[in-house]
Amino acid sequence: MIDLAPDATEDEVTQILTEIEDAQGEDHLAFRDGQRYVARLVRKQLPESQKLTFQPDATYLITGGLGALGLRIAQWMVEQGARQLVLTGRRGASTQAQETISQLKQLGAKVVVAQGDVCNEGDMLRMLEGVEVSMPPLRGIVHAAGVSRYETLQDMSLDALESVLRPKVVGTWILHKLTQDIALDFFVNFSSISSVWGSKGQAHYAAANYFLDVLAHYRHGLGLPALSVNWGPWAGGGMALEEFQTFLTRMGVAGLQPEKAITALGYLLGAGCVQATVAQVDWTLFKDLYEARGQRLILEQMGGQPQTAIEQQSEQRSEILQQLETAQASERQAILTSYLQSEAATVLKLPHLPNPQQSLFDLGMDSLMAFELVSLLRSQLQVELPVMEFMQASSIAALVALLLKQFAPNEAAIEVKTQVLNLNDEAVLDDAIYPGKVTAERKVPLAIFLTGATGFLGAFLLKELLSQTEADIYCLVRAADSELGARKIQNNLQSYLLWEKEYSSRIIPVVGDLSQPQLGLAVEQFEALARHIDAIYHNGAVLNFVYPYSTLKPANVLGTREILRLACQFKVKPLHYVSTDAVFDSSAYYGTQVKESEPIIHTDGIDLGYTQTKWVAEKLVTIARDRGLPVSIYRPPLIAGNSQTGLWNTDDFTCRFIKGCIQMGSMPNMNCGITIVPVDYVSQAVVYLSRQHESLGKAFHLNNPNYSSWSEVADWIDNFGYPVRQISYEAWEAELIEIAGSGENALSGLVPFFLRRWSEEQLTFAGLGQRRVKLNCEETVARLAGSSIACPRVDSKLLTTYFSHLICSGFLDTPKVRV
C-alpha cells in the first residue's frame, strides 16, 4: 500500500512506478514532505504516567459495556473512583451482566443501561441527551463495541463485511461527531493487533480497527483527547473465539490476563499516548510463523528470544548441546538422530520413535508443530534453522545432516556421509529369475493374475479383464482370509459402480502381500500359482509422493522382483506391467520428446521416492524382457476419474490439488499442460493392447494426446463458481505454508512435496512441469486406431462430468454462485 501526500507533487507518478518496480521488501509506504516513510513495530518507550483517577461527579460512557470486556472496564473504573456509568449495548443486560451491575451498585455506583445501537445516530443522540439532562457531565468514553468474525475474502458476503465495519467505523465516527464539542478527559478506542500486522480470516475486522487507529490520530491533530489501544486477545473473555485463541497461542500470541491489560490501559491513559499495541507475544515463535511467506519488515525490530529462554540459556547450556560438544566426531550423528527422534515423538505425541527416513509430515506434523520443533531446536542447539529449510528437509535423517553442517561446519563433510542412491545399483535381478523356453504357441489365457485389484486403476482393470476375457482373475489382496479378501475386492468394485453379481465366480482372491518374499505366500502356494497362471497384469504399487525410496522399496521394487519370479517359474507367463510416465523425469530429458521405444537410461534428478522405485522396477522388468520374458510396459501419467460417470479416487493427488486450491482461493500459475487421463481410457487401452500378440516386447505411452493447460482448467474452475486466483508459484507456495497448520486444507499433508526443489536447477513443482519431458504417444494411438478407445481432451465437458460427481459425493462444496 502506498499512501501519498494529500497535495500531489510533481514526481508523484515517478515515486509510484519506482516503488511498484522495487519496494525493497516494504508493503506499506507513505510519502510526506518529500520523505519516504516505512512501517515498523517498535517497543514503546513510555513517558512518565500520572496516577489515573476517575471523578465521582463525572459520567463515563462504555459502548459494548454489557459484554465481557466492557463489564471488566466498568469494574475497574468504579474501583478507581467512578460513580456514574452508562453502559450501552444492542441487547438488554444478560443475567451475568445484571449480577455484575448489581455488584457495582453495591459499591456506590450509579449504572445506567442504555439499550441502543452505536451505529444508529438517533440512539446515540438520545442517550447523550439523557446524560445531559439527568447525570453529571460526560467526561470520558471507552468505545469497546465491536463484532468479530472469521471468514476469507472469497467467503465474505456484503452483510458480513458491513456487520464488522459498522460498529467500528460508523459507530466511532458518530461518537466523535456528537462529542467533539464536549470537554472530555479521554476518548479510548478498543482496537486490535489485527490492524497492526493483520489476522488470518479477518480482513474486515483488521480494516475496521485500522479506522479506530486513524481516527485517534485525527482527533489528536484537532487537539482532542484520543487513545487507540491495539489489544492482543484477552484471556477469559473478549472477542477471540476459543478455537481461534488456541490457534493464536500456538502462534506465540498468548491471552492477556485482564488485570495486566487493565493496568496497561491505566498507564497509557496517564501517559497521554495516542496509539499503542498491548499484547503478550513470543516474538521468536510469532516471527517465524508471520514470516513463513517471506520476510516482513514491519517486525524487523521485534527480534530476540523470549526472556525466559534467554535466562535459561545464560544459566546453563542445554544437556544435548554439551553432549554433542564433548562427543567424538563419529558419534555425533547417532546422538543427534536419537535426540531428534525423541523430540519429534513428543511434538507429534507418538507412542514410539519415528523412523529417521520417514517424513515427519506424513506422521501428522503440521506447520505449527514444525515451528514448535524448530523453536526448540534453536534454543537447545543454538543453531540457525530457517523454517523453510526444516520443511524441505522433512525427515529426521535430512535434519541431522542439515544441523550437523551448522553445528560443526569444518567437520560436516566427514561426519555426515549422505548416501547417494544409485538407482542402477538397485536394479539388479536375481540370476535365478530367468525364463525357460518360450513356446511360439499363442494361448488364450484362462487364468490371469492381477495385482493392485483393490486400488483405483486396479478396479477398472479387473472390470475390463472380466468383460473382455473369459479367464478367471486371481487377485492378490491383503486380508485375514479369502472370504474377507473377496469382500474387499467386491467393495472396491462397488464403490466405483463396477460390480456385477456374475463376477463373483470368476474372481479368486489370493491372500498375500506384495511387499513380502514370494508375495507373502507359502512355498507350496506360490509354486501352485506359478503352474496355474497363464498371464500376469502387475499393477500393484504404493503411491505416495512424500515417502522416501526405502519405505516404498519393499512393495514397489521387491514386489516387482517376486512378480518376475512368478512369471518365470515352471512355465513362462506374459507380463503386462503398469509403470508410469515419471520414469523419464530425469533432468537429462528436460525439454525433450521421447518415443515409446526409448529405453530408460538416465536417473539424474530423479529424487522423488515413488518415482525412484518405479524406475528401478521398470528396469527389472526390462532386464527380464532381455532374458526372454514376454513383456509389455504401459506408462500412464496421473490418472483421473471415469470419463463417463466422473467417479474418481478422491485421495488422488490431482483431486487433492484441485480441492486444496479451491479451499485456498488460489492456484499456482503452472504455465504447462495438465497431464491427466481418465481411468477408463487407461484400463481399456491396457487390456486391448495386452491382447494383441504384437504388443509383447513393446512399451506404450498412455498420456493424453490432446493438449490442455492448467491455466484453462483454473479459468474453468473460477467460472464454474469457485473463485480461484492464478498467482505465481512462489506466492502460492507461501500461502500454502500459511494455511498448512490448520490441517483442514486438502494439501496439508503434501506440503513437503510442494516445497521440494528438483534437480541441480532447483526447479519448483511448476518449473518441473514446464521443463518436463514430452512423451510421444503416436505409436500407442496408432495401435488403438482399430478400436473405439480414444482419450478425451480435458475440456469443459470432461470437467463438468468430474465436478458434478465431486460435488454430489460431498468431496467439494456446492459452488457459491449459480452455475
N, C-alpha and C positions, 0 to 999 in steps of 0.2 A: 504494500500500500504506500502510495506517495502522497503526502499531504503538502499541497502548495500554499504559498502565502496568499492572503485574501486579495492583495493587489498584484496583478500579473507583472512579471519582469520581462525584459527583452530576451533573455536567454532561457526562458521557461521551457520552451519546446526542446532545446538542446539538452537541458538538465534531464527531462523525462526520457529522451532517447538514450542518453548516456546510462541512466540507471536501469532501463529495460535491457540494454545490452550487457551490462555488468554492474549488478548492485553490490558486488563484493560481499556476498553472503547475507546481506540485510534483507529483511522482508517488511520493514516498517520504517519509512523515512519521512522527514519533514524539512521543508526549506523556509527559513525566515531570515530576512535582512541579509540575504546573500550567504547565509551559513547553512551547512548541511547537518542535520541532527539525526541521531540514531537512537533506537530504544534499548535501554539497558536496565535490568533489575539490579538494584544495589542495596546493600544493607543500610538501613536508615540511621543516620546519626541524629538522634533526637535531642532537641534542646531541653533546658530545664522545664519541668512540668509543674504548674501550680496546682495545689490541692484543690480538687473539684468538689464543690458543694452545690446542692440544689436548694432554691429558695422555697420556704413553705408558703409564701404568698404569691407564688407564680404557678402558672399552669403549663404542663408539659404534655405534648401530643406524641403518641406512639401509633403509627399506622402498622397494620398487621399485629396489633397489640394483643390479640386473643390467641395468637399462635405460640409455639414453644419459645421461640427467641424473644418475641415481644413481651411475654409474661416474665421471663428472666430479667429483661432490662427494666421492667416495671418494679420488680422486687428490689433490684439494685438501687434504683433511683429513690425509692422510699427509704431504704437503709441509709442513703446519703442525704436525706432531709427533705425530699419532695413530698408534698402533701396533697397536691391537686393533679390528678392524671386523667387524660382522655385516651381511651383505648378504642381504636376503630377496627372493624372487620366486616367483611361482606355478609357473614352469618352471625347469628347470636352466639353468646358465650357457651361453650361446652360445659359439661358437668365438672371436668377437671379445671377449666378456666374459672368457673364460678367459685370453686374451692380456693384457688389462689387469690382471687379478688376479695373473697371474704377475709382471708388472712391479712391482706393489705389494709383492709378497712379496720381490722382489729388493731393494727399498728398506728391508726390515727389518720390514714389517708382517705381522701375522697376520690373515688374511682368512678368515672362516668364511662359507660359502654355506649359508643355511638355506632350503631349499625349503618354501614354505608359503603359505597364503592369508591375507592380513592381515584378511580378513573372517571368518576362522574362529578363534574364541576359543581352541579347543583347540590349533591350530597355533601361535598366538602364545604361549600359556602354556607349551607345551613348549619353544619357542625361548628364552623368558626364563629358564626353569628351567635350560636348558643353559648359558646365560651365567652364571647364579648359581653353578653347580657347577664350571665349567671355565675361566672367564675372569674378568678383573678386573671390578669393579663397573660397572654400566651408568651412564653419566653424560650421555649425550646421544642424542636421537632426531631424525632427519630423515625425515619422512613424505613421500616423493616418489611413492608408489604411486598409480596412477590409471588410469582408462580414459577416453579422449576419443573421442566420436562426433559425427557431424553429421547431424541429421535434424530436420525440422519437427515441431511438436507433433502435427499431424494424421497424420504418418507414424510416430510414435514408438510402439513396442509396449511392453508392460509389461516384457518381458525386457530391451529396450534401456534402459529407464529404470532398472531395477534394476542392470544391469551397470555403469552410470555412477555411480549413487549409492552402491553398497555399499563400494567401496574408500575413498571419501572420508568417508562418513557412518558406516557400521558399523565400518569398519576403524579410523578415527580414535578413535571412542568406545571401542573395545576397548583400543587402546593407552593412552588416557587412564586408563581404569579399572584396567588391570593395572599401571600405573607411577606412579599418583598418590602412592603411599607411598614411592617411590624418590627419593633426593636427586639429581635431575637438574640439570645446568647449563643445558640448553636442551631445548626441545621445539618443533621447527620444522615447520610445515605448508607444503607447497608448494601454494599456492593459485593463482588465475589472475585476470587482468584481467576475465575474463568475469563474475566475481561482483561487480565494481565497476560496470561500465556495460553488461553484457550482451554476448551474442555470437550472431550470426545462426545459427540451426540448432543451438544448444547450450543450450537452456533447462535440460536435465537437468544438463549439465556446470556451468553457472553456479550452479544450486541446490546441487550437491554441494560446490563450492568455497566457497559462502557459508557452509555449515556449518562449514568449517575456520576461517573468519574469526571466526564467533560463538564457536566453542569456544576459540579463543585468548583472547578477552576473558573468557570464562567462567573459564578457568584462571587468568588474571591476577587476577580477582576473588577466587580462592581462595588467592592468594599463591603460585601455582605458575608456573614459567617457561613462557613461550609466545611464539611469534612466527609470524605468518601472513604470507607474502610473496605478494602478488598479482603473479605474474610475467606479463610480456608474453611473446610467443613467443621461444624460444631459437633462434639460428641453428645449423645443423649438428647437429640432433638435438633431441628434445623431443617434445611431444605434438601439435604442429600439423602436419597433413599438408602435403606440398609445395604442392599446388594451393591449399590454404587459406592458407598462408603468402604465396603470391603475391597472393592477394586482399587479405590484411591489409596487405601492403606498398603496394599501390595505394591503400589507405585511409589511409596515413600511419603505419602501425604496423610499424616495421622489426624484423627479428630481432635479439635481444640477442646480442652476442658473448659466448661462455661466460666468457671471462676477466673481462670487465667485470661480468657478472652475479654471478660468484662473489665478486668484490671487494665488490660491494654487499651480498651476503649476510654477509660477514665484518664489514662496517661495521655492519649492522643488529644483528647478534648482540652486538657490542661496545658498541652504544649502548643496549641494553636496550629496543628497540622492541617493541610488541605487534603492530602491523599496518602494512604499508607496501606501496605499489604500485611496482614496478620495471619500467619499460617505456621503449622508445625510440619516442617519438611526435612526429610533426609535427602540433602541435595545430591549426594553421591548416587544414590539409587534413582532418584527422580530424574536427574540429568541424563542418565543412561537411557531411560525409557523415553524421555522427551526428545532426545537427540538420536533415537534409533533411525530416523529417516534422514539424518544428516545434522551437522552442527547448527544449533540455533543460538545466534549471538546474543539474544536477549538475556540468556543466563550466563554469559561469558564470565561475569564477576561473582558468580554464586557457586564456585567450585569448593573443593575441600571435603574431607571425610566427616562423618558425624562426630561430634565431640567425644562421645563415649568410645568410639573406635580409636580416636587419636590417643585418648588417655590410656586405654588398654595397651596399645602398641608401645607407648612410651615407657610403660612399666616393665613389659617383657615381650620378647619376640615369641611368635607362636611356636608351639611344640613341633609342628610339621616342618617349619622353616629351619629350626635348629637341627632337626633330624637330617634334613637334606644337606645342610651345610657341613655336617660332620661325617656324612656318609661318603664312601668311595664313589668315584665317578660311575663305576659299573653297576652300582647298587641303586642309583637314584631313579632310574626308570621304573623299577619294580616298586619302590617306595611310593613314588608319585601315583602310579597306577592304582595301588591299593588305597591310597588316600582319596583319590577322586572317585573310586567305586563306592567307598563308604559315604562320602558327602553327597554324591548323586543319588544314592539309595535313600538317604534321609530326605532330600528335597522332593524326590518322586514318591516318597512313602512306600518304597518297595520292601517286601519281606525278605529279599535276597539281594546279593550284589549283582549289578548288571554286567553283562558280557562287555568287555572293553571294546570289542569290534562293532557292537550294535549301536545304532543311532539312538541317542537319548530322546529324541523327538518321537521315535517310534515307540518308545517305552512310556509315552504320555507327557513328556515335558512340553510345556508351552512357553511363550516368550517371557512371561512374568517369572516363571520358575527359573528360566535361563538367567534373567537379571539377578535373581536372588543368589544363584550359584556363582555368577560372575563376581558379584559384590563380595561374597565370602572368600573366593579365591584371591581377589585383590588384597583383601585385608590379611588373610592368613599367609600368603606367599609374597606379598609386597611386590607384585609384578604388574605391568600394564597388560590388560587383556580387553581389547575392544570387543563389544558385544557382537558386532558383525562377524569378527573372526571366530568367536566362540560358536555362533550359529552355523557358520560354514563348516567348521571342524566337526561338530555334532557328536562324534563318538569319543569315548574316553581315550582310546589309543591315539587319535588325532590330537586331542587336547594335550596329552602328555608330551607329544613331540613339539607342539606349539609352545608349551610352558617351559620346557627344558631349554629351548633355544633362547628364551628370555632370561631364564634363571642362571644359566651358565653358557653364555654365547660362545666363549672360546672353546668349550668342550662339547657343545651340542653336536657338532659334526661327527664326533667319535661316539658319544653316548647314545644318540638317537639313530638307530640303524633302521631306517624306514625300508621295509621290504617292498621293492617294486615288483608288482605282479607281472610275470611273464606269461602271457596267455598261450604262447606257443609251447612253453614247457608244460602247461596244464593239459594241452591237447595231445595226450598220449593214450593210445588204445592198446589194451592188453593183446599180446600176441595170440592168446587163446581164442580171442574173438575173431574168428576167421570163417567165412562161409565155405561150405563144401561145394560140390559141383552143382551148378545151376542148370536145371533142365530147360530145354527150349520150349517145352510144352506150356501153352497158355491155359492156366487153370482158373476157372471162376471160383473165387474164394467162398467157401461155405461157413467158415469160422473166422471172424475178424476180431483182433484185439485192439481196444481203444483206450487210451489214457486221457485223463482230463475230462471225463464224461460229466462230472458234477460241476464243471465250470460253465462260463457263458458260451464261448465258442464250442466247447465240448457238447453242450446240449444240442446245438444246431447240427453239428457233425453227426451226432448219434441219430437225430431225426432223419437227416439226409441219407445216411447209410441204411437205415431201416426202410426208407422209401424207395431207394434206387437199387437195392440188392435184396437177395433172398437169404442172406447169411445171418447166422446167429452172431450177436455182438457181445463179446466178452469185455466187460468194463472194469478196469482197475478202480477200486474205491476203498477209501479208508473208513472202516466201520467195525463195530464189535462182532458182527456176524453177517452172513449172507442176506438174511431177511432185512436187517436194518440197512445194509448196503443197497438192496433193491429199492427200498423205500426212499432212500436218499436220492437215488438216480431218478426215480419217478417224481419225487417232489420238485427236483430241479427242472425236469421237462414240463411239469405242470405250471411252474412259475413263469415260464415263457410261452404258455399256451401251445405246447408241442406234444403233449401226451395223448396217446390213443390206447385204449384198453388192449387191443390185439398185440401191442408191442411187448406185453409182459412175458410172453412165452419165448421171445427171441432175445431178450436182454438177460445176460448171465453175469451177475456180479462176481468179481474176483476180489476178495478181501485182501488187501495188501497195502504197501506203502512205497511210493516211487523213490523215496529218499533212502530206502534200505537195500542192502545186498539182496540180490535175487528178488527184488521188488517186495521184500518182506514176506515172501512165500517160503514154505518148507521146500527142501530139495526135490522131493517127490512131486509136489505140486508144480514147481517151476518146470521140471522135465516133462511132466504130463502136458502142460500148457504148450511147451515148445513143440511137442509132437503133434498136437491137435490143431494149432492155429495155422491159417493159410496166409494171412496178411496182417500187417500192423499199421495202425494210424497213431503216431506218437504226437499228442497234442498237449499233454500234461506238463505244467511248469508252475513255479511260484512266481507270480508277477508282483514285484514291489520295487518302486523307484527310490527307496530310501535304504533298504538293506544292503550291506556290503557283499562282495563276492563270496566270502567264506560262509555266510549264512545261507545263501541261495545255492551254493555248490552241491550239497547232497541231493537235492531234488532235481535241479536243472542239468547238472553235469553228470554226476554219478548215476542218476536215474536214467539218463540217456545211454550211458555205458551199459547198464543192465538190459535196456531195451534192445540194444545192438547184440548183446549176448543171446537174448531170447530169439532174435531174428536169425542168428547164425546156427543155433544149436539144433542138431538132429536133421532138420530139413531147412532149406533156405526159404525165408519168407520175405516178400517185398515189403519195404518200409517206406511209409509216407510220413515225412517229418514236417511238422509245422514250426518254422523258425520265425524270424522277424526281420523287417527291413533294417532294423538297427544294427545288424551285423556289419553294415557299411558306414557306421558312424565315425570311423577313424578320420582324423584330420587330413590324412593323405587323400581322402576322397572329396574334400570340401570343394564345392563349385564345379564338380564333375558330374558326368552321367554314366551310369553303369548298366550294362545289359544283363539279362538273366544268366548268361553263360560265364559272367565274370566270377572268378574264384575269390573267396575271401582270403586275403593275404595280410593286409595292413591292420595293425592294432593300436598305433599311436593315437592317443587322445580318447580311446575307449576306456573311460574310468567309472562309468555307472555300473554298479554291481550286477544288475539284471542283464544289461547288455553284454557284459563280460562273460557271464555264464552261457548266454545264448550263442555267442561267438564260439566259445570252446565246444559247446555241444554240437553245433553245426560242423565244426571242424572234425569232431569224432565221427560224425555221420559220413562226411566226405572221405575220411580215411577208410571206413568200412566199404564205402562205394568203390574206392580204388582197389580194394581187396576182392571185389567181385560181388558185393551185396547189391541186389536191385534196389535202388533208392530214388525217390523223388522228393524235392525240397520245395516248400511253399513259404514265401516271405510276405506276410501281410503287415501293414502299418498298424496304427491304433484302430481297434475295431469298435464300430458304433452299433447302434440298435438295429432292429429289424426294419427294413425299409417299408414294409407293408403295414405293420402294427405299431411300430415305434417302440416296442418292448426293448429295454436296454438294461444292462447291468449298471445300476446307479452308483456302485462303488468304484466304477471305472474312472481312470484318470480324466478323460475328456468330460464326463458328466460332472465330476467334482470341480474341474477347472471352470466350466460354464456356470455352475451354481455359485461357486466362490466369487467369481467376477460379478455376478448379479447381486450377491449379498454386499459386495464392496461398492457397487455402483461404478466400477471402473474395470477396464480391460487393457492389458498392455498392447501397444501398437506393435504387433509382431512383424509386419512387413514381409510376410511369407505366406505360402499356401497352407491350407488346412489338410492334414494327411490322415483322414479317416475314411473307412469303407464300411458299409453295412455288413452285419454279421451273416445275413442270409446270402449275400454275394460271396463271401469268403467260403462258407460251408458248401455251397453249391459248386463253386469253382474247384475246390479241393477234391470233392468226391467225383465230379465229372472228369477232371484231368487224371485222377488216380486210376480211373477205369480204362484209360487209353494206354495200351501197351507202349506206345511211342514216348510216353511221359517218363518212363523209367530212365534214370541216369541224368535227368534234367532238373533245373530249378525254375521256379515261376514267381514272378513279381505280381502280387495281388494288390498293388496300390491303385488309387483311383486315377484313371487316365484323363479324367475331366478336371481341369484346374478350378479351384475356388480358393479365395483368400480369407484369412482370419478377419480382415477389415470388413469384407462383405458380411460375414457372419455376425460381427459386432454391430454393424448397422442394422441388420435384420432383427437382432435381439432388441435393440433400442426401439425400433419401430413397432415391434410386437407388443411393447408395453413395459419392458424392463429398462429403466433409464440406466444406460451404461456409457460412461465417458471413455474415449480412447486416449490414453496418455502414454508417455514414454515408459519403456520397461523399467528404468531406474526409479521413476516416480511411483509406478505401480508396485514395485518390489518394496519400496519404503512404506507404502500404505499397507501392504500385506503384513510386514513386520509389526506395524502398529496394532492391527486387529487380531494378530495371531494369538495373543494372550487370552482372549476371551474364550477360545476353544469352541466358539459357536459357528465359525466360518468353515465351510466345507474344505478349505485348503489348509487349515491349521496344521494338520499332520504332515503336509507336504512342503512346509517352509524350507527345510534344508535342501530339498530338490531345487526349488526356485532360486535359492541363494548360491547354488553351485556355479562354478565357472569352468567352462570346457576348454581343453587343450591348452597349449602354451600361449595361445592368443587371449586366454581368459574371457571367452565368449559367454554372454548371458544365454538364458534359455531362448530368448528371441533371436539373439545373434547366431546361435546354433541353427535355428530354423532357417535363417537367411542363407547360411553357408552350407547347409546340409546337402549331401549327395542327392541327385535326382535319379530315381530308378526308372529305367526304360522298361516298359511292360508290353512292348509291341508284340513279342512272340506269344506271350500269355493271351493277349486279346485275340490274336490270330487263331490260336488253338481253341478259343471259346466261340469263335465266329459261327461254327456249325450248330451251336446250341442257342437257347433263348436267354442265356446267362449274360447279363451286362451290368456294369457298375453305374448306378445313378450319380449324377452330379450333386454336390452339396449345395442345394438351392432352396428357394422358398418352399417348394412342395415338400422336400425331404425334411427340412427343419420344422415345418408345420406339423408333420407326422410325429416327429420326435417330441416336440414341445407339448403337443396335445397329450401324449402319454405321460410325460414327466409331470404335467400339471394334474392330470386325472389320478395319478398314483400318489400324489401328495409330495413328491420329491421337490417340486417347485411350487411356490405360492402362485395364485392367480395374478396375472398382470394387473397393475394398478390403474390402467386406463383401458377403455373398452377396445377390444381387438376387432 
